[in-house]
């Protein structure tokens, strides 16, 4: 069913990096969501009013808020598909993340309202009128929301969309909310206890947790989180498969929305290589990465002295020292400048986030170890993060 809808309403659906195609996926999700949620709101509101059930009425308004979320999704994808302009040279792709935040805010609002109403129903319970019509309507609602969860999850997976993934999570929350409402309705046959209010309370907590999770995931994207390890490995493979490149470091990937990434890295080459030849190689690597991974890469070349015995000896010495301090430490861009009174050891030290030592402590430890050598070494260290 999902693939049928995609093929019917989205031409060139495989081109998921194209902002216009992504907009069509968002439009399809929004229209289907609006139709389903309006239908469920009308059914639940009518049944909730007839049965005097606060949990069913609350569930109905939860579906109505989902309609608002669908409209936000529709608008968000329309804005995200706009091309880059003078004021936004990297495009508008991050509008998808802001859309996710708005959807999360709607979910949290519904959760708070349901929490308040449920507490009120626990304090002042109202008798629920059981009917098979209400029972069948809730079962139907659960089936529709299960399908919507699968539908949006499939769309989100195809275009790697945080918005559609958030929408799928919201549908799963609705399944649990309606299931709790169904349990409360059945329990009303056997007890006069305020099960309806208790179930509403539990559902509200679950809805609030779902909203929080979406906020957390989206804020991580906006603040900047580490690039996908699979993408990092692919970039390294493209860079290092050329024999002229002997190392890579300072690899950074910036995401400006799904399918819009800009990256940079430093590559190490032998200092005696032809600059023109290496420059052509680097250009071809940048093009290959862009063509295959759709990442706009800028590669900087670092000339490395590999045949100087003194440089190699000092590098080995420093490597042994840093690994004795912490095995996860690494260095690159190592070079030396020899003088009459001392020798400068210049290098970048890569310090993992989980390292227990500060930069100052690491330098002190390295300098202390070097002071035991017969040669007077000075260190000039640039501290990097992986």
For each residue, the residues with C-beta under 8 A, 3 or more apart:
1: 4 5 147 151
2: 5 6 150 151 154 155
3: 6 7
4: 1 7 8
5: 1 2 8 9 28 32 151
6: 2 3 9 10 13 25 28 155 158
7: 3 4 10 13
8: 4 5
9: 5 6 24 28
10: 6 7 13 21 24 25 28
11:
12: 15 18 21
13: 6 7 10 16 21 24 25 158
14:
15: 12 18 21
16: 13 21 22 25 158 159 160 259
17: 21 22 259 294
18: 12 15 21 22 259
19: 22 23 80 81 82 83 91 93 259
20: 23 24 81
21: 10 12 13 15 16 17 18 24 25 159
22: 16 17 18 19 25 26 77 80 81 159 161 258 259
23: 19 20 26 27 77 78 80 81
24: 9 10 13 20 21 27 28
25: 6 10 13 16 21 22 28 29 77 155 158 159 161 164
26: 22 23 29 30 73 74 76 77 78 161 163 164
27: 23 24 30 31 74 77
28: 5 6 9 10 24 25 31 32 155
29: 25 26 32 33 70 73 151 152 155 164 167
30: 26 27 33 34 70 71 73 74 77
31: 27 28 34 35 70 74
32: 5 28 29 35 36 148 151
33: 29 30 36 37 66 67 69 70 73 148 152 167
34: 30 31 37 38 67 70 71
35: 31 32 38 39
36: 32 33 39 40 144 148
37: 33 34 40 41 63 64 66 67 70
38: 34 35 41 42 63 64 67
39: 35 36 42 43 144
40: 36 37 43 44 60 63 141 144 145
41: 37 38 44 45 60 61 63 64 67
42: 38 39 45 46
43: 39 40 46 47 60 137 140 141
44: 40 41 47 48 56 57 59 60 63 137 138 141
45: 41 42 48 49 57 60 61
46: 42 43 49 50
47: 43 44 50 51 53 56 133 134 137 138
48: 44 45 51 53 54 55 56 57 58 59 60
49: 45 46 52 57
50: 46 47 129 131 134
51: 47 48 56 128 129 130 131 134 185
52: 49 126 127 128 129
53: 47 48 56 57 128 134 181 184 185 196
54: 48 57 58 117 118 120 121 126 196 197 200
55: 48 58 59 118 121 180 181 184 196 197 199 200 203
56: 44 47 48 51 53 59 60 134 138 181 185
57: 44 45 48 49 53 54 60 61
58: 48 54 55 61 62 113 114 117 118 200 203
59: 44 48 55 56 62 63 141 174 177 178 181 203
60: 40 41 43 44 45 48 56 57 63 64
61: 41 45 57 58 64 65 110 113
62: 58 59 65 66 110 114 174 177 207
63: 37 38 40 41 44 59 60 66 67 174
64: 37 38 41 60 61 67 68
65: 61 62 68 69 106 107 109 110
66: 33 37 62 63 69 70 106 170 171 174
67: 33 34 37 38 41 63 64 70 71
68: 64 65 71 72 106
69: 33 65 66 72 73 102 103 106 107 167 170
70: 29 30 31 33 34 37 66 67 73 74 167
71: 30 34 67 68 74 75
72: 68 69 75 76 99 102 103 106
73: 26 29 30 33 69 70 76 77 99 103 163 164 167
74: 26 27 30 31 70 71 77 78
75: 71 72 78 79 99
76: 26 72 73 79 80 95 96 98 99 102 163
77: 22 23 25 26 27 30 73 74 80 81 96 99 163
78: 23 26 74 75 81 82
79: 75 76 82 92 95
80: 19 22 23 76 77 92 93 94 95 96 99 257
81: 19 20 22 23 77 78 92
82: 19 78 79 85 91 92
83: 19 91
84: 88 89 90 91 92
85: 82 88 89
86: 89
87:
88: 84 85 91 92
89: 84 85 86
90: 84 93 256 260 262
91: 19 82 83 84 88 256 257 260
92: 79 80 81 82 84 88 95 257
93: 19 80 90 96 256 257 258 259 260
94: 80 97 98 222 256 257
95: 76 79 80 92 98 99 257
96: 76 77 80 93 99 100 161 162 163 257 258
97: 94 100 101 162 218 221 222 257
98: 76 94 95 101 102
99: 72 73 75 76 77 80 95 96 102 103 163
100: 96 97 103 104 162 163 166 214 217 218
101: 97 98 104 105 214 215 218 219
102: 69 72 76 98 99 105 106
103: 69 72 73 99 100 106 107 163 166 167 170 214
104: 100 101 107 108 166 211 212 214 215 218
105: 101 102 108 109 211
106: 65 66 68 69 72 102 103 109 110
107: 65 69 103 104 110 111 170 173 207 208 210 211 214
108: 104 105 111 112 207 208 211 212 215
109: 65 105 106 112 113
110: 61 62 65 106 107 113 114 207
111: 107 108 114 115 204 205 207 208 210 211
112: 108 109 115 116 204 208
113: 58 61 109 110 116 117
114: 58 62 110 111 117 118 200 203 204 207
115: 111 112 118 119 201 204 205 208
116: 112 113 119 120
117: 54 58 113 114 120 121 200
118: 54 55 58 114 115 121 122 197 198 199 200 201 203 204
119: 115 116 122 123 197 201
120: 54 116 117 123 124 197
121: 54 55 117 118 124 125 126 194 196 197 200
122: 118 119 125 194 197 198 201
123: 119 120 197
124: 120 121
125: 121 122 192 193 194 196 197
126: 52 54 121 196
127: 52 188 192
128: 51 52 53 184 185 188 196
129: 50 51 52
130: 51 134 135 185 186 188 189
131: 50 51 134 135
132: 135 136
133: 47 136 137
134: 47 50 51 53 56 130 131 137 138 185
135: 130 131 132 138 139 182 185 186
136: 132 133 139 140
137: 43 44 47 133 134 140 141
138: 44 47 56 134 135 141 142 178 181 182 185
139: 135 136 142 143 182
140: 43 136 137 143 144
141: 40 43 44 59 137 138 144 145 174 178
142: 138 139 145 146 175 178 179 182
143: 139 140 146 147
144: 36 39 40 140 141 147 148
145: 40 141 142 148 149 171 172 174 175 178
146: 142 143 149 150 171 175
147: 1 143 144 150 151
148: 32 33 36 144 145 151 152 168 171
149: 145 146 152 153 168 169 171 172 175
150: 2 146 147 153 154 168
151: 1 2 5 29 32 147 148 154 155 168
152: 29 33 148 149 155 156 164 165 167 168 171
153: 149 150 156 157 164 165 168
154: 2 150 151 157 158
155: 2 6 25 28 29 151 152 158 159 161 164
156: 152 153 159 160 161 162 163 164 165 167 168
157: 153 154 160 165
158: 6 13 16 25 154 155
159: 16 21 22 25 155 156 164 258
160: 16 156 157 258 259
161: 22 25 26 96 155 156 164 165 258
162: 96 97 100 156 165 166 217 218 221 258
163: 26 73 76 77 96 99 100 103 156 166 167
164: 25 26 29 73 152 153 155 156 159 161 167 168
165: 152 153 156 157 161 162 168 169
166: 100 103 104 162 163 169 170 214 217 218
167: 29 33 69 70 73 103 152 156 163 164 170 171
168: 148 149 150 151 152 153 156 164 165 171 172
169: 149 165 166 172 173 210 213 214
170: 66 69 103 107 166 167 173 174 210 214
171: 66 145 146 148 149 152 167 168 174 175
172: 145 149 168 169 175 176 210
173: 107 169 170 176 177 206 207 210
174: 59 62 63 66 141 145 170 171 177 178
175: 142 145 146 149 171 172 178 179
176: 172 173 179 180 203 206
177: 59 62 173 174 180 181 203 206 207
178: 59 138 141 142 145 174 175 181 182
179: 142 175 176 182 183
180: 55 176 177 183 184 199 200 202 203
181: 53 55 56 59 138 177 178 184 185 199 200 203
182: 135 138 139 142 178 179 185 186
183: 179 180 186 187 195 199
184: 53 55 128 180 181 187 188 195 196 198 199 200
185: 51 53 56 128 130 134 135 138 181 182 188 196
186: 130 135 182 183 189 190
187: 183 184 190 191 193 195
188: 127 128 130 184 185 191 195 196
189: 130 186
190: 186 187
191: 187 188 195
192: 125 127
193: 125 187 198
194: 121 122 125 197 198
195: 183 184 187 188 191 198 199
196: 53 54 55 121 125 126 128 184 185 188 199 200
197: 54 55 118 119 120 121 122 123 125 194 200 201
198: 118 122 184 193 194 195 201 202
199: 55 118 180 181 183 184 195 196 202 203
200: 54 55 58 114 117 118 121 180 181 184 196 197 203 204
201: 115 118 119 122 197 198 204 205
202: 180 198 199 205 206
203: 55 58 59 114 118 176 177 180 181 199 200 206 207
204: 111 112 114 115 118 200 201 207 208
205: 111 115 201 202 208 209
206: 173 176 177 202 203 209 210
207: 62 107 108 110 111 114 173 177 203 204 210 211
208: 107 108 111 112 115 204 205 211 212
209: 205 206 212 213
210: 107 111 169 170 172 173 206 207 213 214
211: 104 105 107 108 111 207 208 214 215
212: 104 108 208 209 215 216
213: 169 209 210 216 217
214: 100 101 103 104 107 166 169 170 210 211 217 218
215: 101 104 108 211 212 218 219
216: 212 213 219 220
217: 100 162 166 213 214 220 221
218: 97 100 101 104 162 166 214 215 221 222
219: 101 215 216 222 223
220: 216 217 223 225
221: 97 162 217 218 224 225 255
222: 94 97 218 219
223: 219 220
224: 221 254 255
225: 220 221
226: 229
227: 231 232 253 255 261 263
228: 231 232
229: 226 232 233
230: 233 234
231: 227 228 234 235 253 261 293 295
232: 227 228 229 235 236 251 253
233: 229 230 236 237
234: 230 231 237 238 292 293
235: 231 232 238 239 251 263 265 289 293 295 297
236: 232 233 239 240 248 251
237: 233 234 240 241
238: 234 235 241 285 288 289 292 293
239: 235 236 242 245 248 265 267 285 299
240: 236 237 245 248
241: 237 238
242: 239 245 281 285
243:
244: 269 270 273 277 278 281
245: 239 240 242 248 267 268 269 281 285
246: 268 269 270 304 306
247: 267 268 304 332
248: 236 239 240 245 251 265 266 267 268
249: 265 266 268 332 333 348 350 384
250: 264 265 266 300 332 348 384
251: 232 235 236 248 263 264 265
252: 263 264 265
253: 227 231 232 261 262 263 295
254: 224 261 262 263
255: 221 224 227 258 260 261
256: 90 91 93 94 260 261 262
257: 80 91 92 93 94 95 96 97 260
258: 22 93 96 159 160 161 162 255
259: 16 17 18 19 22 93 160 294
260: 90 91 93 255 256 257
261: 227 231 253 254 255 256 293 294 295 296
262: 90 253 254 256 295 296 297 298
263: 227 235 251 252 253 254 289 295 296 297 298
264: 250 251 252 297 298 299 300
265: 235 239 248 249 250 251 252 297 299 300
266: 248 249 250 299 300 301 302 332 333
267: 239 245 247 248 282 299 300 301 302
268: 245 246 247 248 249 302 304 332 333
269: 244 245 246 273 278 301 302 303 304
270: 244 246 273 303 304 306
271: 303 304 305 306
272: 307
273: 244 269 270 277 278 303
274: 277 278
275: 278 279
276: 279 280
277: 244 273 274 280 281
278: 244 269 273 274 275 281 282 301
279: 275 276 282 283 301
280: 276 277 283 284
281: 242 244 245 277 278 284 285
282: 267 278 279 285 286 299 301
283: 279 280 286 287
284: 280 281 287 288
285: 238 239 242 245 281 282 288 289 297 299
286: 282 283 289 290 297 298 299
287: 283 284 290 291
288: 238 284 285 291 292
289: 235 238 263 285 286 292 293 295 297
290: 286 287 293 294 295 296 297
291: 287 288
292: 234 238 288 289
293: 231 234 235 238 261 289 290
294: 17 259 261 290
295: 231 235 253 261 262 263 289 290
296: 261 262 263 290
297: 235 262 263 264 265 285 286 289 290
298: 262 263 264 286
299: 239 264 265 266 267 282 285 286
300: 250 264 265 266 267
301: 266 267 269 278 279 282
302: 266 267 268 269 332 333
303: 269 270 271 273
304: 246 247 268 269 270 271 333 334 335
305: 271 308 311 335
306: 246 270 271 312
307: 272
308: 305 311 312
309: 312 313
310: 313 314 336 338
311: 305 308 314 315 334 335 336
312: 306 308 309 315 316
313: 309 310 316 317
314: 310 311 317 318 334 336 343 345 377
315: 311 312 318 319 331 334 347
316: 312 313 319 320
317: 313 314 320 321 370 373
318: 314 315 321 322 331 334 345 347 366 370
319: 315 316 322 323 331
320: 316 317 323 324
321: 317 318 324 325 365 366 369 370
322: 318 319 325 326 329 330 331 349 362 366
323: 319 320 326 327 329
324: 320 321 369
325: 321 322 329 357 362 365 366
326: 322 323 329 355 356 357
327: 323
328: 352 354 355
329: 322 323 325 326 349 350 351 352 355 362
330: 322 349 350
331: 315 318 319 322 334 347 348 349 350
332: 247 249 250 266 268 302 347 348 350
333: 249 266 268 302 304 346 347 348 382
334: 304 311 314 315 318 331 345 346 347
335: 304 305 311 346 347
336: 310 311 314 343 344 345 346
337: 343 344 346
338: 310 343 344
339: 342 343 344
340:
341: 376
342: 339 375 376 377 378
343: 314 336 337 338 339 375 376 377 378
344: 336 337 338 339 377 378 379 380
345: 314 318 334 336 370 377 378 379 380
346: 333 334 335 336 337 379 380
347: 315 318 331 332 333 334 335 379 380 381 382
348: 249 250 331 332 333 381 382 383 384
349: 322 329 330 331 362 381 382 383 384
350: 249 329 330 331 332 384 385 386
351: 329 355 357 359 362 383 384 385
352: 328 329 355 385 386
353: 385 386
354: 328
355: 326 328 329 351 352 362
356: 326
357: 325 326 351 361 362 365
358: 361 362
359: 351 362 363 383
360: 363 364
361: 357 358 364 365
362: 322 325 329 349 351 355 357 358 359 365 366 381 383
363: 359 360 366 367 379 381
364: 360 361 367 368
365: 321 325 357 361 362 368 369
366: 318 321 322 325 362 363 369 370 379 381
367: 363 364 370 371 379
368: 364 365 371 372
369: 321 324 365 366 372
370: 317 318 321 345 366 367 373 377 379
371: 367 368 377
372: 368 369
373: 317 370 377
374:
375: 342 343
376: 341 342 343
377: 314 342 343 344 345 370 371 373
378: 342 343 344 345
379: 344 345 346 347 363 366 367 370
380: 344 345 346 347
381: 347 348 349 362 363 366
382: 333 347 348 349
383: 348 349 351 359 362
384: 249 250 348 349 350 351
385: 350 351 352 353
386: 350 352 353
